[in-house]
Each structure stands twice: as structure tokens, then as C-alpha cells.
């Protein structure tokens, strides 16, 4: 299965994603914001990152900008997990950062699994 980094400032959201994905055999790592995630990525490279857009210190878009600038992570898939309304402008930014999918909060477990499987293909 896959190594997945879950980046979200809400511990309940991280727990939800971790529980669902570990049940499906994935190894899950957690970060509470974009800055913490970038520190984690200095030593490891996951197969997939699930990242929230609205976080303190470093939000999801700022994280994506820095993350995608590092060529070492070019092949890492990214899924956004957000309660933010995704409009055309945001979709264009997400496309620029090669985001594989968007999970709207709240979401059902099968939506998490489907999104992850799609992104990992």
C-alpha cells in the first residue's frame, strides 16, 4: 500500500483520515500545518499528500507552492481536503500545482478511499 502524509490543523480531521486509510492498509504520517509538513518532507517522500487549505502558520496553497518548487517531490500525488468552496479561480491554482483531486469536508469514508485510489493511479 501507500505512504500518505495527512496535513490538517484539526486533529479530528487527521484522525478521521488516518483511521479510514490505515483500515485500507496505508501507512499514515501526520502534520498539523504546511510548515510542519515541509520539515517532515526533508527526510521522507510519501506517495500521496492529503492537505487542508485553511491552516494557521502556513496554509495549503502556500505549502503547495513551496512543495511543488522542489523537484524531488515531482511525482508525489496531492489531494486537497477542504471545506472551502472550490471555484474556477481556485481550480486553476490547484491545476497549476498538479492537484490530483479535491475532497469536500465533510466526506464519507468511501469518498476518501476512492479519491486516494484515483490519485495513486
N, C-alpha and C positions, 0 to 999 in steps of 0.2 A: 504494500500500500504506500501512501504518500506521506512525506513530512510536510506539515501545514503550520504556518505561523498565523495566529489569530491576533489582530491588533485592534483593541477596543478599550476605551477608558472605563466602560461599565463591566464590573466583574460578573454580573449576572449574564450579560450577553456572551462574555467569554466562556462561562461555564456551560451555557446552553449549547454553543457551537462545539465546545470540547466534548461534551457528553455525546452529542449526536455523532460526531466524526470518529471519536475513539470507538464507539459501538460498531462502526463500519471498518475498523481495522487501521485507521490512520494514526500516525504519531503527531501529537499536537504540542505546539510551543506557544507561549502567550507573551504579549507585550501590552502595556497599558496606554501607550501613545506612540506616535511616529518616531520620536527621538529614541525611546527605549528599543523600538524595533530596529532602527538603524544600528544601534550598538550591538544588538544580537546578531545582525547580519554581517558584522565584521568577521565573525568566526564561523558562520554556518551559511548554508544556502538551501532553503526549502524548495519543495516542488511547487508550492502554492502559498499565496498570502491572501488572507481574508482581512480586509481593513475597513474600519468605520471612517466616515468622512469628518464628522464633528467630534474632535477631541481637543483637550487643552494642550498646551505646550507646542505640539506640532500636529496639525490636523492631517487628515488623509490625503488631501491634494498636495500639500507641501511635502509629505512623506513620499508620494508617488513621483514628484518632480526630482527629488534627490535620489530616490531609489532607481529610477529609470535612467538617470545620468551615469550610473555605474555599470559598465559593460559586463561585469562579472555576473550580473543578475538578468541578463537579456532574455534568457529562456524561462524565467520564473513567471508562472501564471498569477494573475491577480483578480480577485473578486471583491467588489465593493459590497459592504453590508451596512445599509443606512436607512434612516427614517426621513432623510432629506428628499424632497421632491426632485426627481431627475428630469430636468427639462432639456431642450435641444442644446442650449449652451453648455450645460454640464455634460451631456452625452458627447459633445465634440471634444471636451477636455479629456474625458475618460478614454475616448478613442485615441487621442494623441498619446496617452500613457499606456496604450495597449491593454486596457482592462478587458478581461475575458467575460465578465458578467456582473450583474447587479442583483443583489438580494435585498428586497424591501423589508424593513422591520415593521411589524413582526412578521415572521415567516414560519411556515410549517416545516417539520423535520425533513419530509420528502423533498421540499424545495431546496434545502441546504444540500442534501445528498445529490440531487440532480444537478445543481449548479456546480458543485465541486467536480463531479464526474465529467461534466461538459468541459469545464476549464482545463482539466487534466488531460483531455484527449488531444 
